[in-house]
Every structure is written in structure tokens, then in C-alpha cells.
């Protein structure tokens, strides 16, 4: 069963540019590590501190393998460190979804 990981980020609204740079890096890192990245979404109008990402996988097992590759990837580690050092992500929630089929 395919799963999509819905990630909800609460970000520092004064560091949106940093979060956007972080998200742009994932656009190449995530597919390289095996995720089917549907995209990242930034605040535009209204709420200024919530961003989203959607990444699909063939299964939960494929997601677990991806997480291992991501943590071993030099660019991925550097991007995680960038976020941690600059503290622009205040909270992160992951929800695992499945597509409703006929």
C-alpha cells in the first residue's frame, strides 16, 4: 500500500527565507534518496508561520529505507544541521496518509 507523508511545519515567521532555502535543498535530496516528492508549500497569504511538504512512498518499509538513506546522505545531513543551527523550524508534525481508491 502506498503512503504519503504529510509534514506540517511551524516556522519562525521572521526566518521564512531560511526555511525556503532549506525546502529548496530538499527538492533534489529527497528524490535522490528515494522519496517521491510532491512538493513544499510556503505561507503566502494569511497565516505566516505554517508550511507543508508531501512525500509519497510505495510502502512504510520504503519510507523506513528512505529515512536511512537520508540520514547517511552528506547533503541531507548538512540540511538537517542548517535547520538545527538556525532554529527556523519551531515544530514539525508528520501524518501518514493513504489515498482513497474506488
C-alpha positions in Angstrom: 0.0 0.0 0.0 1.4 3.4 -1.0 1.7 6.1 1.7 2.1 9.8 1.6 3.8 11.6 4.4 2.2 15.0 5.1 4.6 17.2 7.1 3.3 20.3 8.8 5.9 22.8 9.9 5.5 25.6 12.3 8.2 28.1 11.3 9.6 31.3 12.7 7.8 33.9 10.5 10.9 36.1 10.7 13.0 33.3 9.2 10.8 32.3 6.3 13.7 32.9 3.8 15.8 30.4 5.7 13.1 27.8 5.6 12.6 28.4 1.9 16.3 27.8 1.3 16.0 24.6 3.4 13.0 23.4 1.4 14.7 24.1 -2.0 17.6 21.9 -1.0 15.2 19.0 -0.3 13.8 19.3 -3.9 16.9 17.4 -5.1 17.9 15.5 -1.9 14.6 13.7 -1.3 14.2 12.2 -4.8 17.9 11.1 -4.8 17.2 9.2 -1.5 14.1 7.5 -2.8 11.1 9.8 -1.9 8.5 10.8 -4.5 8.4 14.5 -3.5 5.1 16.1 -4.3 6.4 19.5 -3.1 6.9 22.0 -0.4 4.5 24.8 0.3 5.3 28.2 1.9 3.0 30.7 3.6 1.7 33.2 1.1 -1.4 35.0 2.5 -3.0 34.6 5.9 -1.1 32.5 8.4 2.6 33.4 8.1 4.2 30.6 10.2 2.9 27.3 8.7 4.5 25.4 5.8 3.8 22.0 4.4 5.5 19.1 2.5 4.1 16.0 0.8 6.3 13.0 0.0 5.0 9.6 -1.2 6.4 6.1 -0.9 5.5 2.7 -2.1 5.1 1.4 1.5 6.0 2.1 5.1 9.0 -0.2 4.6 10.1 2.0 1.6 9.8 5.1 3.8 12.0 3.5 6.5 14.7 2.7 3.9 14.5 6.2 2.6 15.0 7.6 6.2 18.1 5.6 6.5 19.5 6.8 3.2 18.6 10.4 4.0 20.5 10.2 7.4 23.5 8.8 5.5 23.4 11.4 2.7 26.0 14.3 3.1 23.7 16.9 1.6 20.8 15.7 3.8 22.8 15.8 7.0 24.1 19.3 6.1 20.5 20.4 5.5 19.3 18.9 8.9 22.2 20.7 10.5 21.4 24.0 8.8 17.8 23.8 10.3 19.1 22.9 13.7 21.7 25.6 13.9 19.3 28.4 12.7 16.2 27.2 14.6 13.7 28.3 12.0 11.6 25.2 12.5 9.7 25.6 15.7 7.6 22.3 15.4 7.2 19.5 12.9 4.3 17.1 12.6 4.1 14.0 10.4 0.9 12.3 9.3 0.9 9.2 7.2 -1.9 9.1 4.7 -3.2 6.6 2.2 -5.1 7.5 -1.0 -8.8 6.7 -1.1 -9.4 4.4 -4.1 -12.6 3.3 -5.8 
